[in-house]
């Protein structure tokens, strides 16, 4: 395969610039329309729980240090308990709308903030009102159930969930840009593919370049 210099590439692209423009418009418009009218908006919210001292615990500096160490050991256990079926069944019963334990398990994610005593309850879904209610109801039910199961009331609601007003997905702007970029890349690929298999000699310089032969004369074109 012969090497192409920058001038060759420039003329190749300029000659079929229309193809780049057409594919750019088609792919970016398709990505925009798909993001706006086909993809279902996804919302997310979160609440935060904190492991602290029991409500009836008397504080002192020495006891607080011991409590912190205990909580750091307990937090992974609490996170494992959080999405068990008994907890989620209680959440299901407390919600104002019908749902299933399986659905709750799919939309609730429990995250531990590193080197802290904080559990983040992350809930995502298509309905902002329902996911907010799920996050806040879960926080209340979980803190109550842990107190009953572990016989220690040391889970506090640090931050309640707020209703999200804007979806985190789809990102229409990002998808449109990526679609347009894909269109340009596809157009360039097609152009190089066409040129690779096009061996037509159009001007005298093509003969000298490709065949390394001098041009002795030219036949003028007549109507």
mmCIF file of the C-alpha atoms, coordinates in Angstrom:
data_MODEL
# 
_entry.id   MODEL 
# 
loop_
_atom_site.group_PDB 
_atom_site.id 
_atom_site.type_symbol 
_atom_site.label_atom_id 
_atom_site.label_alt_id 
_atom_site.label_comp_id 
_atom_site.label_asym_id 
_atom_site.label_entity_id 
_atom_site.label_seq_id 
_atom_site.pdbx_PDB_ins_code 
_atom_site.Cartn_x 
_atom_site.Cartn_y 
_atom_site.Cartn_z 
_atom_site.occupancy 
_atom_site.B_iso_or_equiv 
_atom_site.pdbx_formal_charge 
_atom_site.auth_seq_id 
_atom_site.auth_comp_id 
_atom_site.auth_asym_id 
_atom_site.auth_atom_id 
_atom_site.pdbx_PDB_model_num 
ATOM 1   C CA . UNK A 1 1   ? 0.000   0.000  0.000   1.00 0.00 ? 1   UNK A CA 1 
ATOM 2   C CA . UNK A 1 2   ? 1.460   3.368  -0.992  1.00 0.00 ? 2   UNK A CA 1 
ATOM 3   C CA . UNK A 1 3   ? 2.118   6.024  1.585   1.00 0.00 ? 3   UNK A CA 1 
ATOM 4   C CA . UNK A 1 4   ? -0.079  9.094  1.741   1.00 0.00 ? 4   UNK A CA 1 
ATOM 5   C CA . UNK A 1 5   ? 1.287   12.516 2.563   1.00 0.00 ? 5   UNK A CA 1 
ATOM 6   C CA . UNK A 1 6   ? -0.656  15.258 4.297   1.00 0.00 ? 6   UNK A CA 1 
ATOM 7   C CA . UNK A 1 7   ? -1.529  16.974 1.031   1.00 0.00 ? 7   UNK A CA 1 
ATOM 8   C CA . UNK A 1 8   ? -3.062  13.762 -0.334  1.00 0.00 ? 8   UNK A CA 1 
ATOM 9   C CA . UNK A 1 9   ? -5.095  13.315 2.825   1.00 0.00 ? 9   UNK A CA 1 
ATOM 10  C CA . UNK A 1 10  ? -6.254  16.936 2.702   1.00 0.00 ? 10  UNK A CA 1 
ATOM 11  C CA . UNK A 1 11  ? -7.500  16.593 -0.897  1.00 0.00 ? 11  UNK A CA 1 
ATOM 12  C CA . UNK A 1 12  ? -9.125  13.241 -0.140  1.00 0.00 ? 12  UNK A CA 1 
ATOM 13  C CA . UNK A 1 13  ? -11.103 14.779 2.697   1.00 0.00 ? 13  UNK A CA 1 
ATOM 14  C CA . UNK A 1 14  ? -11.953 17.970 0.817   1.00 0.00 ? 14  UNK A CA 1 
ATOM 15  C CA . UNK A 1 15  ? -13.193 15.989 -2.183  1.00 0.00 ? 15  UNK A CA 1 
ATOM 16  C CA . UNK A 1 16  ? -15.702 14.090 -0.059  1.00 0.00 ? 16  UNK A CA 1 
ATOM 17  C CA . UNK A 1 17  ? -16.385 16.687 2.604   1.00 0.00 ? 17  UNK A CA 1 
ATOM 18  C CA . UNK A 1 18  ? -20.095 16.315 1.862   1.00 0.00 ? 18  UNK A CA 1 
ATOM 19  C CA . UNK A 1 19  ? -19.967 12.730 3.153   1.00 0.00 ? 19  UNK A CA 1 
ATOM 20  C CA . UNK A 1 20  ? -18.475 13.873 6.466   1.00 0.00 ? 20  UNK A CA 1 
ATOM 21  C CA . UNK A 1 21  ? -21.133 16.581 6.851   1.00 0.00 ? 21  UNK A CA 1 
ATOM 22  C CA . UNK A 1 22  ? -24.012 14.231 6.006   1.00 0.00 ? 22  UNK A CA 1 
ATOM 23  C CA . UNK A 1 23  ? -22.898 11.465 8.377   1.00 0.00 ? 23  UNK A CA 1 
ATOM 24  C CA . UNK A 1 24  ? -22.138 13.989 11.137  1.00 0.00 ? 24  UNK A CA 1 
ATOM 25  C CA . UNK A 1 25  ? -25.654 15.434 10.902  1.00 0.00 ? 25  UNK A CA 1 
ATOM 26  C CA . UNK A 1 26  ? -27.320 12.012 10.707  1.00 0.00 ? 26  UNK A CA 1 
ATOM 27  C CA . UNK A 1 27  ? -25.469 10.425 13.636  1.00 0.00 ? 27  UNK A CA 1 
ATOM 28  C CA . UNK A 1 28  ? -25.606 13.443 15.942  1.00 0.00 ? 28  UNK A CA 1 
ATOM 29  C CA . UNK A 1 29  ? -29.321 13.964 15.212  1.00 0.00 ? 29  UNK A CA 1 
ATOM 30  C CA . UNK A 1 30  ? -30.001 10.264 15.779  1.00 0.00 ? 30  UNK A CA 1 
ATOM 31  C CA . UNK A 1 31  ? -28.148 10.320 19.097  1.00 0.00 ? 31  UNK A CA 1 
ATOM 32  C CA . UNK A 1 32  ? -30.051 13.427 20.194  1.00 0.00 ? 32  UNK A CA 1 
ATOM 33  C CA . UNK A 1 33  ? -33.464 12.026 19.251  1.00 0.00 ? 33  UNK A CA 1 
ATOM 34  C CA . UNK A 1 34  ? -32.725 8.663  20.864  1.00 0.00 ? 34  UNK A CA 1 
ATOM 35  C CA . UNK A 1 35  ? -31.587 10.331 24.099  1.00 0.00 ? 35  UNK A CA 1 
ATOM 36  C CA . UNK A 1 36  ? -34.536 12.710 24.245  1.00 0.00 ? 36  UNK A CA 1 
ATOM 37  C CA . UNK A 1 37  ? -37.417 10.513 23.125  1.00 0.00 ? 37  UNK A CA 1 
ATOM 38  C CA . UNK A 1 38  ? -36.419 6.862  23.543  1.00 0.00 ? 38  UNK A CA 1 
ATOM 39  C CA . UNK A 1 39  ? -34.188 6.573  26.597  1.00 0.00 ? 39  UNK A CA 1 
ATOM 40  C CA . UNK A 1 40  ? -36.055 6.649  29.918  1.00 0.00 ? 40  UNK A CA 1 
ATOM 41  C CA . UNK A 1 41  ? -34.733 9.359  32.300  1.00 0.00 ? 41  UNK A CA 1 
ATOM 42  C CA . UNK A 1 42  ? -33.036 7.960  35.401  1.00 0.00 ? 42  UNK A CA 1 
ATOM 43  C CA . UNK A 1 43  ? -32.997 9.827  38.722  1.00 0.00 ? 43  UNK A CA 1 
ATOM 44  C CA . UNK A 1 44  ? -30.957 9.243  41.854  1.00 0.00 ? 44  UNK A CA 1 
ATOM 45  C CA . UNK A 1 45  ? -31.017 10.364 45.470  1.00 0.00 ? 45  UNK A CA 1 
ATOM 46  C CA . UNK A 1 46  ? -29.324 9.327  48.683  1.00 0.00 ? 46  UNK A CA 1 
ATOM 47  C CA . UNK A 1 47  ? -29.646 9.395  52.435  1.00 0.00 ? 47  UNK A CA 1 
ATOM 48  C CA . UNK A 1 48  ? -26.852 9.050  54.972  1.00 0.00 ? 48  UNK A CA 1 
ATOM 49  C CA . UNK A 1 49  ? -26.805 7.018  58.166  1.00 0.00 ? 49  UNK A CA 1 
ATOM 50  C CA . UNK A 1 50  ? -24.194 7.243  60.863  1.00 0.00 ? 50  UNK A CA 1 
ATOM 51  C CA . UNK A 1 51  ? -23.149 4.815  63.546  1.00 0.00 ? 51  UNK A CA 1 
ATOM 52  C CA . UNK A 1 52  ? -22.865 6.676  66.831  1.00 0.00 ? 52  UNK A CA 1 
ATOM 53  C CA . UNK A 1 53  ? -23.242 6.099  70.526  1.00 0.00 ? 53  UNK A CA 1 
ATOM 54  C CA . UNK A 1 54  ? -26.446 4.524  71.840  1.00 0.00 ? 54  UNK A CA 1 
ATOM 55  C CA . UNK A 1 55  ? -29.086 7.008  72.925  1.00 0.00 ? 55  UNK A CA 1 
ATOM 56  C CA . UNK A 1 56  ? -28.711 6.136  76.594  1.00 0.00 ? 56  UNK A CA 1 
ATOM 57  C CA . UNK A 1 57  ? -24.915 5.976  76.563  1.00 0.00 ? 57  UNK A CA 1 
ATOM 58  C CA . UNK A 1 58  ? -22.921 8.236  78.897  1.00 0.00 ? 58  UNK A CA 1 
ATOM 59  C CA . UNK A 1 59  ? -20.003 9.845  77.136  1.00 0.00 ? 59  UNK A CA 1 
ATOM 60  C CA . UNK A 1 60  ? -16.367 10.145 78.066  1.00 0.00 ? 60  UNK A CA 1 
ATOM 61  C CA . UNK A 1 61  ? -13.282 10.500 75.895  1.00 0.00 ? 61  UNK A CA 1 
ATOM 62  C CA . UNK A 1 62  ? -12.053 6.963  76.605  1.00 0.00 ? 62  UNK A CA 1 
ATOM 63  C CA . UNK A 1 63  ? -15.455 5.420  75.960  1.00 0.00 ? 63  UNK A CA 1 
ATOM 64  C CA . UNK A 1 64  ? -15.893 7.411  72.748  1.00 0.00 ? 64  UNK A CA 1 
ATOM 65  C CA . UNK A 1 65  ? -12.638 6.053  71.322  1.00 0.00 ? 65  UNK A CA 1 
ATOM 66  C CA . UNK A 1 66  ? -13.706 2.533  72.145  1.00 0.00 ? 66  UNK A CA 1 
ATOM 67  C CA . UNK A 1 67  ? -17.095 3.202  70.587  1.00 0.00 ? 67  UNK A CA 1 
ATOM 68  C CA . UNK A 1 68  ? -15.526 4.465  67.348  1.00 0.00 ? 68  UNK A CA 1 
ATOM 69  C CA . UNK A 1 69  ? -13.403 1.352  67.018  1.00 0.00 ? 69  UNK A CA 1 
ATOM 70  C CA . UNK A 1 70  ? -16.432 -0.858 67.637  1.00 0.00 ? 70  UNK A CA 1 
ATOM 71  C CA . UNK A 1 71  ? -18.517 1.045  65.071  1.00 0.00 ? 71  UNK A CA 1 
ATOM 72  C CA . UNK A 1 72  ? -15.825 0.708  62.424  1.00 0.00 ? 72  UNK A CA 1 
ATOM 73  C CA . UNK A 1 73  ? -15.956 -3.045 62.910  1.00 0.00 ? 73  UNK A CA 1 
ATOM 74  C CA . UNK A 1 74  ? -19.761 -3.095 62.937  1.00 0.00 ? 74  UNK A CA 1 
ATOM 75  C CA . UNK A 1 75  ? -20.330 -0.943 59.858  1.00 0.00 ? 75  UNK A CA 1 
ATOM 76  C CA . UNK A 1 76  ? -19.485 -3.679 57.334  1.00 0.00 ? 76  UNK A CA 1 
ATOM 77  C CA . UNK A 1 77  ? -21.814 -6.053 59.164  1.00 0.00 ? 77  UNK A CA 1 
ATOM 78  C CA . UNK A 1 78  ? -24.601 -3.472 59.096  1.00 0.00 ? 78  UNK A CA 1 
ATOM 79  C CA . UNK A 1 79  ? -24.059 -2.906 55.364  1.00 0.00 ? 79  UNK A CA 1 
ATOM 80  C CA . UNK A 1 80  ? -24.403 -6.658 54.745  1.00 0.00 ? 80  UNK A CA 1 
ATOM 81  C CA . UNK A 1 81  ? -27.620 -6.775 56.785  1.00 0.00 ? 81  UNK A CA 1 
ATOM 82  C CA . UNK A 1 82  ? -29.105 -3.730 55.036  1.00 0.00 ? 82  UNK A CA 1 
ATOM 83  C CA . UNK A 1 83  ? -30.298 -5.488 51.850  1.00 0.00 ? 83  UNK A CA 1 
ATOM 84  C CA . UNK A 1 84  ? -31.459 -8.723 53.423  1.00 0.00 ? 84  UNK A CA 1 
ATOM 85  C CA . UNK A 1 85  ? -35.036 -9.775 52.747  1.00 0.00 ? 85  UNK A CA 1 
ATOM 86  C CA . UNK A 1 86  ? -36.354 -9.217 56.311  1.00 0.00 ? 86  UNK A CA 1 
ATOM 87  C CA . UNK A 1 87  ? -35.234 -5.568 56.193  1.00 0.00 ? 87  UNK A CA 1 
ATOM 88  C CA . UNK A 1 88  ? -36.560 -4.987 52.683  1.00 0.00 ? 88  UNK A CA 1 
ATOM 89  C CA . UNK A 1 89  ? -39.853 -6.700 53.519  1.00 0.00 ? 89  UNK A CA 1 
ATOM 90  C CA . UNK A 1 90  ? -40.342 -4.199 56.354  1.00 0.00 ? 90  UNK A CA 1 
ATOM 91  C CA . UNK A 1 91  ? -39.524 -1.339 53.990  1.00 0.00 ? 91  UNK A CA 1 
ATOM 92  C CA . UNK A 1 92  ? -42.055 -2.695 51.480  1.00 0.00 ? 92  UNK A CA 1 
ATOM 93  C CA . UNK A 1 93  ? -44.764 -2.718 54.148  1.00 0.00 ? 93  UNK A CA 1 
ATOM 94  C CA . UNK A 1 94  ? -43.954 0.847  55.234  1.00 0.00 ? 94  UNK A CA 1 
ATOM 95  C CA . UNK A 1 95  ? -44.097 2.383  51.751  1.00 0.00 ? 95  UNK A CA 1 
ATOM 96  C CA . UNK A 1 96  ? -47.224 4.187  50.552  1.00 0.00 ? 96  UNK A CA 1 
ATOM 97  C CA . UNK A 1 97  ? -47.171 2.426  47.166  1.00 0.00 ? 97  UNK A CA 1 
ATOM 98  C CA . UNK A 1 98  ? -47.094 -1.183 45.996  1.00 0.00 ? 98  UNK A CA 1 
ATOM 99  C CA . UNK A 1 99  ? -43.729 -2.659 45.126  1.00 0.00 ? 99  UNK A CA 1 
ATOM 100 C CA . UNK A 1 100 ? -41.724 -5.853 45.598  1.00 0.00 ? 100 UNK A CA 1 
ATOM 101 C CA . UNK A 1 101 ? -38.735 -6.917 47.642  1.00 0.00 ? 101 UNK A CA 1 
ATOM 102 C CA . UNK A 1 102 ? -36.950 -7.795 44.402  1.00 0.00 ? 102 UNK A CA 1 
ATOM 103 C CA . UNK A 1 103 ? -37.471 -4.284 43.040  1.00 0.00 ? 103 UNK A CA 1 
ATOM 104 C CA . UNK A 1 104 ? -36.201 -2.706 46.253  1.00 0.00 ? 104 UNK A CA 1 
ATOM 105 C CA . UNK A 1 105 ? -33.122 -4.890 46.137  1.00 0.00 ? 105 UNK A CA 1 
ATOM 106 C CA . UNK A 1 106 ? -32.418 -3.721 42.576  1.00 0.00 ? 106 UNK A CA 1 
ATOM 107 C CA . UNK A 1 107 ? -32.778 0.035  43.181  1.00 0.00 ? 107 UNK A CA 1 
ATOM 108 C CA . UNK A 1 108 ? -31.100 0.324  46.599  1.00 0.00 ? 108 UNK A CA 1 
ATOM 109 C CA . UNK A 1 109 ? -27.333 0.418  46.833  1.00 0.00 ? 109 UNK A CA 1 
ATOM 110 C CA . UNK A 1 110 ? -25.424 0.607  50.095  1.00 0.00 ? 110 UNK A CA 1 
ATOM 111 C CA . UNK A 1 111 ? -22.086 2.393  50.070  1.00 0.00 ? 111 UNK A CA 1 
ATOM 112 C CA . UNK A 1 112 ? -19.608 2.784  52.909  1.00 0.00 ? 112 UNK A CA 1 
ATOM 113 C CA . UNK A 1 113 ? -17.655 6.020  53.022  1.00 0.00 ? 113 UNK A CA 1 
ATOM 114 C CA . UNK A 1 114 ? -14.026 5.067  53.550  1.00 0.00 ? 114 UNK A CA 1 
ATOM 115 C CA . UNK A 1 115 ? -12.566 5.499  57.041  1.00 0.00 ? 115 UNK A CA 1 
ATOM 116 C CA . UNK A 1 116 ? -15.836 6.856  58.411  1.00 0.00 ? 116 UNK A CA 1 
ATOM 117 C CA . UNK A 1 117 ? -18.810 5.543  60.344  1.00 0.00 ? 117 UNK A CA 1 
ATOM 118 C CA . UNK A 1 118 ? -21.197 6.658  57.595  1.00 0.00 ? 118 UNK A CA 1 
ATOM 119 C CA . UNK A 1 119 ? -23.435 4.464  55.434  1.00 0.00 ? 119 UNK A CA 1 
ATOM 120 C CA . UNK A 1 120 ? -24.844 6.007  52.260  1.00 0.00 ? 120 UNK A CA 1 
ATOM 121 C CA . UNK A 1 121 ? -28.197 4.703  51.042  1.00 0.00 ? 121 UNK A CA 1 
ATOM 122 C CA . UNK A 1 122 ? -28.189 5.327  47.282  1.00 0.00 ? 122 UNK A CA 1 
ATOM 123 C CA . UNK A 1 123 ? -31.469 4.824  45.392  1.00 0.00 ? 123 UNK A CA 1 
ATOM 124 C CA . UNK A 1 124 ? -31.986 5.209  41.631  1.00 0.00 ? 124 UNK A CA 1 
ATOM 125 C CA . UNK A 1 125 ? -35.016 4.820  39.392  1.00 0.00 ? 125 UNK A CA 1 
ATOM 126 C CA . UNK A 1 126 ? -37.386 6.459  36.943  1.00 0.00 ? 126 UNK A CA 1 
ATOM 127 C CA . UNK A 1 127 ? -39.741 8.100  39.466  1.00 0.00 ? 127 UNK A CA 1 
ATOM 128 C CA . UNK A 1 128 ? -38.232 10.890 41.612  1.00 0.00 ? 128 UNK A CA 1 
ATOM 129 C CA . UNK A 1 129 ? -41.000 10.734 44.235  1.00 0.00 ? 129 UNK A CA 1 
ATOM 130 C CA . UNK A 1 130 ? -40.847 6.987  44.753  1.00 0.00 ? 130 UNK A CA 1 
ATOM 131 C CA . UNK A 1 131 ? -37.065 6.749  45.032  1.00 0.00 ? 131 UNK A CA 1 
ATOM 132 C CA . UNK A 1 132 ? -37.040 9.590  47.571  1.00 0.00 ? 132 UNK A CA 1 
ATOM 133 C CA . UNK A 1 133 ? -39.665 7.817  49.643  1.00 0.00 ? 133 UNK A CA 1 
ATOM 134 C CA . UNK A 1 134 ? -37.763 4.543  49.378  1.00 0.00 ? 134 UNK A CA 1 
ATOM 135 C CA . UNK A 1 135 ? -34.514 6.129  50.574  1.00 0.00 ? 135 UNK A CA 1 
ATOM 136 C CA . UNK A 1 136 ? -36.116 7.850  53.572  1.00 0.00 ? 136 UNK A CA 1 
ATOM 137 C CA . UNK A 1 137 ? -38.318 4.917  54.515  1.00 0.00 ? 137 UNK A CA 1 
ATOM 138 C CA . UNK A 1 138 ? -35.392 2.547  54.296  1.00 0.00 ? 138 UNK A CA 1 
ATOM 139 C CA . UNK A 1 139 ? -33.341 4.802  56.582  1.00 0.00 ? 139 UNK A CA 1 
ATOM 140 C CA . UNK A 1 140 ? -36.030 4.778  59.280  1.00 0.00 ? 140 UNK A CA 1 
ATOM 141 C CA . UNK A 1 141 ? -36.814 1.059  59.011  1.00 0.00 ? 141 UNK A CA 1 
ATOM 142 C CA . UNK A 1 142 ? -33.168 0.039  58.935  1.00 0.00 ? 142 UNK A CA 1 
ATOM 143 C CA . UNK A 1 143 ? -32.252 2.048  62.038  1.00 0.00 ? 143 UNK A CA 1 
ATOM 144 C CA . UNK A 1 144 ? -35.223 0.553  63.893  1.00 0.00 ? 144 UNK A CA 1 
ATOM 145 C CA . UNK A 1 145 ? -34.533 -3.007 62.770  1.00 0.00 ? 145 UNK A CA 1 
ATOM 146 C CA . UNK A 1 146 ? -30.855 -2.804 63.668  1.00 0.00 ? 146 UNK A CA 1 
ATOM 147 C CA . UNK A 1 147 ? -31.763 -1.591 67.148  1.00 0.00 ? 147 UNK A CA 1 
ATOM 148 C CA . UNK A 1 148 ? -34.080 -4.573 67.544  1.00 0.00 ? 148 UNK A CA 1 
ATOM 149 C CA . UNK A 1 149 ? -31.716 -7.147 66.038  1.00 0.00 ? 149 UNK A CA 1 
ATOM 150 C CA . UNK A 1 150 ? -28.470 -5.998 67.653  1.00 0.00 ? 150 UNK A CA 1 
ATOM 151 C CA . UNK A 1 151 ? -30.029 -4.784 70.920  1.00 0.00 ? 151 UNK A CA 1 
ATOM 152 C CA . UNK A 1 152 ? -28.226 -1.491 70.550  1.00 0.00 ? 152 UNK A CA 1 
ATOM 153 C CA . UNK A 1 153 ? -29.664 1.785  69.264  1.00 0.00 ? 153 UNK A CA 1 
ATOM 154 C CA . UNK A 1 154 ? -26.591 3.213  67.557  1.00 0.00 ? 154 UNK A CA 1 
ATOM 155 C CA . UNK A 1 155 ? -27.759 4.082  64.021  1.00 0.00 ? 155 UNK A CA 1 
ATOM 156 C CA . UNK A 1 156 ? -28.691 7.706  63.374  1.00 0.00 ? 156 UNK A CA 1 
ATOM 157 C CA . UNK A 1 157 ? -30.133 9.359  60.265  1.00 0.00 ? 157 UNK A CA 1 
ATOM 158 C CA . UNK A 1 158 ? -27.460 11.890 59.377  1.00 0.00 ? 158 UNK A CA 1 
ATOM 159 C CA . UNK A 1 159 ? -29.043 13.197 56.179  1.00 0.00 ? 159 UNK A CA 1 
ATOM 160 C CA . UNK A 1 160 ? -32.447 12.542 54.629  1.00 0.00 ? 160 UNK A CA 1 
ATOM 161 C CA . UNK A 1 161 ? -32.926 12.102 50.890  1.00 0.00 ? 161 UNK A CA 1 
ATOM 162 C CA . UNK A 1 162 ? -34.065 15.043 48.782  1.00 0.00 ? 162 UNK A CA 1 
ATOM 163 C CA . UNK A 1 163 ? -36.275 14.702 45.726  1.00 0.00 ? 163 UNK A CA 1 
ATOM 164 C CA . UNK A 1 164 ? -34.160 14.959 42.541  1.00 0.00 ? 164 UNK A CA 1 
ATOM 165 C CA . UNK A 1 165 ? -35.499 17.297 39.882  1.00 0.00 ? 165 UNK A CA 1 
ATOM 166 C CA . UNK A 1 166 ? -33.005 16.546 37.108  1.00 0.00 ? 166 UNK A CA 1 
ATOM 167 C CA . UNK A 1 167 ? -32.100 13.114 35.738  1.00 0.00 ? 167 UNK A CA 1 
ATOM 168 C CA . UNK A 1 168 ? -28.502 11.939 35.819  1.00 0.00 ? 168 UNK A CA 1 
ATOM 169 C CA . UNK A 1 169 ? -29.128 9.895  32.667  1.00 0.00 ? 169 UNK A CA 1 
ATOM 170 C CA . UNK A 1 170 ? -29.328 10.200 29.731  1.00 0.00 ? 170 UNK A CA 1 
ATOM 171 C CA . UNK A 1 171 ? -26.788 12.966 29.147  1.00 0.00 ? 171 UNK A CA 1 
ATOM 172 C CA . UNK A 1 172 ? -28.212 14.305 25.884  1.00 0.00 ? 172 UNK A CA 1 
ATOM 173 C CA . UNK A 1 173 ? -25.368 16.740 25.188  1.00 0.00 ? 173 UNK A CA 1 
ATOM 174 C CA . UNK A 1 174 ? -22.690 14.102 25.730  1.00 0.00 ? 174 UNK A CA 1 
ATOM 175 C CA . UNK A 1 175 ? -24.550 11.519 23.645  1.00 0.00 ? 175 UNK A CA 1 
ATOM 176 C CA . UNK A 1 176 ? -25.049 14.018 20.788  1.00 0.00 ? 176 UNK A CA 1 
ATOM 177 C CA . UNK A 1 177 ? -21.341 14.904 20.751  1.00 0.00 ? 177 UNK A CA 1 
ATOM 178 C CA . UNK A 1 178 ? -20.344 11.234 20.816  1.00 0.00 ? 178 UNK A CA 1 
ATOM 179 C CA . UNK A 1 179 ? -22.809 10.495 18.025  1.00 0.00 ? 179 UNK A CA 1 
ATOM 180 C CA . UNK A 1 180 ? -21.384 13.291 15.880  1.00 0.00 ? 180 UNK A CA 1 
ATOM 181 C CA . UNK A 1 181 ? -17.844 12.091 16.568  1.00 0.00 ? 181 UNK A CA 1 
ATOM 182 C CA . UNK A 1 182 ? -18.814 8.567  15.554  1.00 0.00 ? 182 UNK A CA 1 
ATOM 183 C CA . UNK A 1 183 ? -20.288 9.955  12.326  1.00 0.00 ? 183 UNK A CA 1 
ATOM 184 C CA . UNK A 1 184 ? -17.056 11.792 11.455  1.00 0.00 ? 184 UNK A CA 1 
ATOM 185 C CA . UNK A 1 185 ? -14.981 8.685  12.222  1.00 0.00 ? 185 UNK A CA 1 
ATOM 186 C CA . UNK A 1 186 ? -17.249 6.552  10.033  1.00 0.00 ? 186 UNK A CA 1 
ATOM 187 C CA . UNK A 1 187 ? -17.068 9.066  7.173   1.00 0.00 ? 187 UNK A CA 1 
ATOM 188 C CA . UNK A 1 188 ? -13.257 9.165  7.315   1.00 0.00 ? 188 UNK A CA 1 
ATOM 189 C CA . UNK A 1 189 ? -13.126 5.362  7.321   1.00 0.00 ? 189 UNK A CA 1 
ATOM 190 C CA . UNK A 1 190 ? -15.368 5.212  4.242   1.00 0.00 ? 190 UNK A CA 1 
ATOM 191 C CA . UNK A 1 191 ? -13.297 7.871  2.459   1.00 0.00 ? 191 UNK A CA 1 
ATOM 192 C CA . UNK A 1 192 ? -10.013 6.054  3.078   1.00 0.00 ? 192 UNK A CA 1 
ATOM 193 C CA . UNK A 1 193 ? -11.629 2.764  2.040   1.00 0.00 ? 193 UNK A CA 1 
ATOM 194 C CA . UNK A 1 194 ? -12.824 4.293  -1.235  1.00 0.00 ? 194 UNK A CA 1 
ATOM 195 C CA . UNK A 1 195 ? -9.428  5.807  -1.962  1.00 0.00 ? 195 UNK A CA 1 
ATOM 196 C CA . UNK A 1 196 ? -7.672  2.552  -1.168  1.00 0.00 ? 196 UNK A CA 1 
ATOM 197 C CA . UNK A 1 197 ? -9.536  0.744  -3.942  1.00 0.00 ? 197 UNK A CA 1 
ATOM 198 C CA . UNK A 1 198 ? -9.728  3.646  -6.393  1.00 0.00 ? 198 UNK A CA 1 
ATOM 199 C CA . UNK A 1 199 ? -6.835  3.429  -8.894  1.00 0.00 ? 199 UNK A CA 1 
ATOM 200 C CA . UNK A 1 200 ? -8.257  5.835  -11.479 1.00 0.00 ? 200 UNK A CA 1 
ATOM 201 C CA . UNK A 1 201 ? -5.709  8.168  -13.114 1.00 0.00 ? 201 UNK A CA 1 
ATOM 202 C CA . UNK A 1 202 ? -7.325  11.578 -13.395 1.00 0.00 ? 202 UNK A CA 1 
ATOM 203 C CA . UNK A 1 203 ? -4.456  14.024 -14.019 1.00 0.00 ? 203 UNK A CA 1 
ATOM 204 C CA . UNK A 1 204 ? -0.942  13.696 -15.554 1.00 0.00 ? 204 UNK A CA 1 
ATOM 205 C CA . UNK A 1 205 ? 0.634   13.965 -12.134 1.00 0.00 ? 205 UNK A CA 1 
ATOM 206 C CA . UNK A 1 206 ? -1.167  10.761 -11.114 1.00 0.00 ? 206 UNK A CA 1 
ATOM 207 C CA . UNK A 1 207 ? 0.651   8.854  -13.878 1.00 0.00 ? 207 UNK A CA 1 
ATOM 208 C CA . UNK A 1 208 ? 4.037   10.219 -12.848 1.00 0.00 ? 208 UNK A CA 1 
ATOM 209 C CA . UNK A 1 209 ? 3.337   9.534  -9.196  1.00 0.00 ? 209 UNK A CA 1 
ATOM 210 C CA . UNK A 1 210 ? 1.852   6.049  -9.391  1.00 0.00 ? 210 UNK A CA 1 
ATOM 211 C CA . UNK A 1 211 ? 3.639   4.591  -12.432 1.00 0.00 ? 211 UNK A CA 1 
ATOM 212 C CA . UNK A 1 212 ? 6.894   6.561  -12.310 1.00 0.00 ? 212 UNK A CA 1 
ATOM 213 C CA . UNK A 1 213 ? 6.571   7.268  -16.057 1.00 0.00 ? 213 UNK A CA 1 
ATOM 214 C CA . UNK A 1 214 ? 6.937   10.610 -17.817 1.00 0.00 ? 214 UNK A CA 1 
ATOM 215 C CA . UNK A 1 215 ? 3.960   12.136 -19.609 1.00 0.00 ? 215 UNK A CA 1 
ATOM 216 C CA . UNK A 1 216 ? 4.859   12.559 -23.291 1.00 0.00 ? 216 UNK A CA 1 
ATOM 217 C CA . UNK A 1 217 ? 1.650   14.190 -24.446 1.00 0.00 ? 217 UNK A CA 1 
ATOM 218 C CA . UNK A 1 218 ? -2.002  14.765 -23.780 1.00 0.00 ? 218 UNK A CA 1 
ATOM 219 C CA . UNK A 1 219 ? -5.058  14.267 -25.983 1.00 0.00 ? 219 UNK A CA 1 
ATOM 220 C CA . UNK A 1 220 ? -7.376  17.268 -25.670 1.00 0.00 ? 220 UNK A CA 1 
ATOM 221 C CA . UNK A 1 221 ? -10.999 16.611 -24.792 1.00 0.00 ? 221 UNK A CA 1 
ATOM 222 C CA . UNK A 1 222 ? -13.545 17.363 -27.539 1.00 0.00 ? 222 UNK A CA 1 
ATOM 223 C CA . UNK A 1 223 ? -17.289 17.724 -27.376 1.00 0.00 ? 223 UNK A CA 1 
# 
